[in-house]
Amino acid sequence: MESLSVKTENLIKQFDSHTAVDQVNLEIAPGEVYGLIGPNGAGKTTLLRMLATAEEPTAGEITIHGEMLRRDSDNPEAKRRIGFLPDDFPLYNDLTVWDYLDYFARLYFLTEPKRSQRLNEVLDLVQLQDKRNATISTLSRGMQQRLSLARTVIYEPSLLLLDEPVSGLDPIARIQFRDAVRSLQAAGMTVIISSHILSDLDELCTSIGIMQQGRLVESSRLEDLYQRLSSQQILIQAIEGIGKLQYQLETIEQVSAIETLPDEKTIKVNFSGTPEDSAALLKSLIQAGLSITQFQPSEDDLESIFLKMDYRQTS
């Protein structure tokens, strides 16, 4: 059986009297893209820094690809498997893109011809081949962030830790960064990414962890999270107006929370059925003599689910 990429047991990190990470038990399978979300101060960055061996736990255990990290060791074998991109990693603005990557490749003891081959591979990955001779100071913020990603994966780690990597990037730059992460996952890399931009995680992640006040309050496959916590809403309009439509909807068992929207033409309902049940609802409304002009199902997105979780834990 293949070992987990990451496993933590009762992981704790204290700073004086403040507990930043509190009894976190985490399991991440190989090849996952695991999204870590939560409010500021929830402990996400501290957790990532401990996984990256940049911060030592106060208590608890961390295992990376079956190897337990030891407090009395530099853990060199584990470090070779980990790539960590913090949110404030500095760039050397006077270097060219190629020289910057070449410098780090040499630090990781890559030799020719492998070194040049790998530099070209990561430049292709982050779509910066045409900027290889450009000075870093001339790059946009999005390009600089993609260059930082290239530097982080140049030695082909099996676990990639990304702390707020798309913060402050415009939509196009976020898409380009997201595409690069998808390519790394397709190549077999396990990725843990923290972000406040939940729409990006929604499209990218296979699993989600939600942290609050240092605790991991939710950790599950994204599809399972949706199945448990997402609710379906349907917007409905009928030529006959809202009176007859509401009367008919009140007879449907799977319909709840019937709400008339401010335009006084549209009704929004929560619907607990499957897509097939939704189609059956539309059919029943038409058979009841209603002329339906709008029938628009939608589901909660990750942001809505997170807000539900946040409310449930703090209220």
C-alpha positions in Angstrom: 0.0 0.0 0.0 1.4 3.4 -1.0 2.2 5.6 2.0 0.6 8.9 2.6 2.3 12.0 1.2 1.6 13.8 4.5 0.5 12.7 7.9 0.4 14.7 11.1 -0.6 13.4 14.5 -1.7 15.7 17.3 0.5 18.5 15.9 0.8 21.5 18.1 2.7 24.8 17.8 2.8 27.3 20.6 4.3 30.8 20.6 4.6 31.8 24.3 1.0 31.6 25.5 -0.5 31.5 22.0 -1.4 28.2 20.4 -1.1 28.7 16.6 -1.7 25.1 15.6 -3.8 23.0 18.0 -3.9 19.2 17.8 -4.0 18.9 14.0 -4.4 15.4 12.5 -4.0 15.6 8.8 -3.7 12.9 6.1 -3.0 13.7 2.4 -2.7 11.0 -0.2 -0.2 11.1 -3.1 -1.2 13.2 -6.1 -3.7 15.3 -4.2 -4.1 19.1 -4.5 -5.1 19.9 -1.0 -6.6 23.4 -0.4 -6.1 24.9 3.0 -8.5 27.7 3.9 -9.5 29.7 6.9 -9.5 33.3 8.3 -6.3 35.2 9.0 -4.7 33.9 12.1 -6.2 30.4 11.7 -2.8 28.7 11.7 -2.4 27.9 7.9 1.0 29.5 7.4 2.4 28.0 10.7 1.1 24.6 9.6 2.8 24.9 6.2 6.0 26.1 7.8 6.1 23.0 10.1 5.5 20.7 7.1 8.3 22.5 5.3 10.7 21.9 8.3 11.0 25.7 8.6 9.3 25.6 12.0 9.7 23.0 14.7 6.5 21.6 16.3 6.0 22.1 20.0 4.4 18.6 20.1 3.1 16.0 17.8 4.5 14.2 14.8 4.9 14.9 11.1 5.5 12.1 8.5 6.4 12.9 4.9 6.1 10.0 2.4 6.5 7.5 5.2 9.5 9.2 6.9 8.8 10.7 10.3 10.5 14.1 10.8 12.9 14.1 13.8 13.4 17.0 16.1 17.1 16.1 16.6 17.9 16.0 12.9 18.0 18.3 9.9 15.9 15.7 8.1 17.9 15.9 4.8 16.1 13.1 3.0 12.6 14.6 3.8 13.8 18.1 2.7 14.8 16.8 -0.7 11.2 15.8 -1.2 9.7 19.2 -0.2 9.3 22.4 -2.2 8.1 25.4 -0.2 7.0 28.7 -1.7 6.2 31.2 1.1 4.2 34.3 0.5 7.2 36.6 0.9 10.1 34.8 -0.8 12.6 37.4 -2.1 13.8 37.6 -5.7 17.2 38.9 -6.9 16.0 41.7 -9.2 19.3 42.4 -10.9 19.6 38.8 -12.2 18.1 37.6 -15.4 15.4 34.8 -15.3 17.9 32.2 -16.6 20.7 33.2 -14.2 18.4 33.2 -11.3 17.2 29.6 -12.0 20.7 28.5 -12.9 21.9 29.8 -9.5 19.3 27.7 -7.6 19.9 24.7 -9.8 23.6 24.8 -8.8 22.7 25.1 -5.2 20.7 21.9 -5.6 23.8 20.2 -7.2 22.2 19.8 -10.6 25.0 19.3 -13.2 25.1 19.5 -17.0 23.4 18.5 -19.2 20.6 17.8 -16.7 20.8 21.4 -15.3 20.0 23.1 -18.6 17.4 20.5 -19.5 15.7 21.1 -16.2 15.8 24.9 -16.5 14.1 24.7 -19.9 11.5 22.3 -18.5 10.5 24.7 -15.7 10.5 27.7 -18.0 8.1 25.9 -20.2 6.0 24.9 -17.2 5.6 28.5 -16.1 5.4 30.0 -19.6 8.5 32.2 -19.3 10.7 30.9 -22.1 10.4 34.2 -23.9 11.6 36.0 -20.7 14.7 33.9 -20.1 17.0 36.8 -20.8 14.9 39.4 -19.1 16.0 41.1 -15.9 13.7 40.0 -13.0 13.0 43.7 -12.1 11.2 44.1 -15.5 8.8 41.3 -14.9 5.2 41.7 -13.8 4.1 40.5 -10.4 2.4 37.5 -12.0 5.6 36.6 -13.9 7.7 37.0 -10.8 5.4 34.6 -8.9 5.6 32.0 -11.7 9.3 32.4 -11.6 9.3 31.7 -7.9 7.2 28.6 -8.6 9.8 27.5 -11.2 12.6 28.0 -8.6 10.7 25.9 -6.1 10.2 22.9 -8.3 13.5 23.0 -10.2 14.8 20.0 -8.2 11.6 18.0 -8.7 10.2 17.7 -5.1 7.4 15.3 -4.6 5.5 17.6 -2.2 4.9 21.2 -3.0 3.7 23.7 -0.3 2.3 27.0 -1.5 1.4 29.8 0.9 -1.0 32.3 -0.7 0.7 32.0 -4.1 -1.9 34.0 -6.1 -2.4 36.9 -3.6 -2.5 40.2 -5.4 -2.4 38.6 -8.9 -4.8 39.7 -11.6 -7.3 37.0 -13.1 -5.1 36.1 -16.1 -2.0 35.7 -13.9 -4.0 33.5 -11.5 -5.1 31.3 -14.4 -1.5 30.9 -15.6 -0.4 30.0 -12.1 -3.3 27.5 -11.7 -2.4 25.9 -15.1 1.2 25.3 -13.9 0.0 23.7 -10.6 -2.3 21.4 -12.6 0.7 20.3 -14.8 2.7 19.5 -11.6 -0.2 17.4 -10.2 -0.5 15.6 -13.6 3.2 14.8 -13.3 2.5 13.1 -9.9 3.3 15.9 -7.4 1.3 16.3 -4.2 0.4 20.0 -3.6 -0.9 21.8 -0.5 -2.0 25.3 -1.3 -3.4 28.0 1.1 -5.4 30.8 -0.5 -8.1 33.3 0.3 -9.3 33.1 -3.4 -11.7 30.3 -2.9 -12.9 30.2 -6.5 -9.4 29.2 -7.5 -9.3 26.4 -5.0 -12.8 25.3 -6.1 -11.5 24.7 -9.6 -8.1 23.2 -8.7 -8.3 21.1 -5.5 -9.2 17.5 -4.9 -9.5 17.9 -1.2 -10.1 20.8 1.3 -9.1 21.5 4.8 -10.7 24.3 6.9 -8.8 25.8 9.8 -10.1 27.9 12.6 -8.3 29.1 15.7 -5.5 26.6 15.1 -7.7 23.6 14.7 -8.5 21.6 11.5 -12.3 21.7 11.7 -12.9 20.0 8.3 -10.8 17.8 6.0 -12.4 15.9 3.2 -12.5 15.3 -0.5 -14.1 18.3 -2.2 -16.8 16.2 -3.8 -17.7 14.7 -0.4 -17.8 18.2 1.1 -20.2 19.4 -1.6 -22.4 16.3 -1.1 -22.7 17.0 2.6 -22.8 20.7 2.9 -23.9 22.2 -0.5 -27.5 23.1 -1.0 -29.3 23.6 -4.3 -31.2 26.7 -5.1 -33.6 27.2 -8.0 -34.8 30.5 -9.4 -38.3 30.2 -11.0 -40.5 32.6 -12.9 -44.0 32.0 -14.4 -46.2 34.1 -16.6 -49.0 33.6 -14.2 -47.0 35.5 -11.5 -45.8 34.4 -8.1 -49.1 33.6 -6.3 -50.1 30.4 -8.2 -46.4 29.4 -8.5 -45.8 29.7 -4.8 -49.0 27.7 -4.1 -47.8 24.9 -6.3 -44.3 24.9 -4.9 -45.7 24.5 -1.4 -47.0 21.1 -2.3 -43.5 19.8 -3.3 -41.8 17.8 -0.4 -38.2 18.6 -1.6 -38.8 22.3 -1.8 -38.1 24.5 1.2 -37.3 28.1 2.1 -39.5 29.7 -0.5 -38.5 33.3 -1.0 -39.9 36.0 -3.3 -37.0 38.1 -4.6 -37.2 42.0 -4.7 -38.3 42.1 -8.3 -41.6 40.4 -7.2 -41.5 38.2 -10.3 -39.0 35.5 -9.2 -39.2 32.9 -6.5 -36.0 31.3 -5.1 -36.3 27.9 -3.3 -34.0 25.5 -1.7 -34.3 22.1 -3.3 -33.0 18.9 -1.8 -33.5 16.6 -4.8 -31.2 15.2 -7.4 -30.8 16.7 -10.9 -33.4 14.2 -12.0 -35.7 15.4 -9.3 -35.2 18.9 -10.5 -36.3 18.0 -14.0 -39.3 16.2 -12.5 -40.2 19.4 -10.6 -40.1 21.5 -13.8 -42.3 18.9 -15.5 -44.8 19.0 -12.6 -45.1 22.8 -12.7 -45.8 22.7 -16.4 -48.4 19.9 -15.9 -50.1 22.1 -13.3 -50.7 24.7 -16.0 -47.9 27.1 -15.2 -46.1 28.8 -18.1 -42.5 28.7 -16.8 -40.3 31.4 -18.2 -37.2 30.8 -15.9 -36.0 27.7 -14.2 -32.4 28.1 -13.1 -30.8 25.6 -10.7 -27.6 26.5 -8.9 -25.5 25.1 -6.1 -23.5 26.6 -3.3 -19.9 27.3 -4.2 -16.9 26.7 -1.9 -17.1 30.3 -0.5 -20.7 29.7 0.6 -19.8 26.4 2.2 -16.9 28.0 4.0 -19.1 30.7 5.4 -21.5 28.1 6.6 -18.7 26.2 8.3 -17.4 29.5 9.8 -20.8 30.3 11.2 -21.3 26.8 12.5 -18.0 26.9 14.4 -18.1 30.4 15.8 -21.7 31.0 16.6 
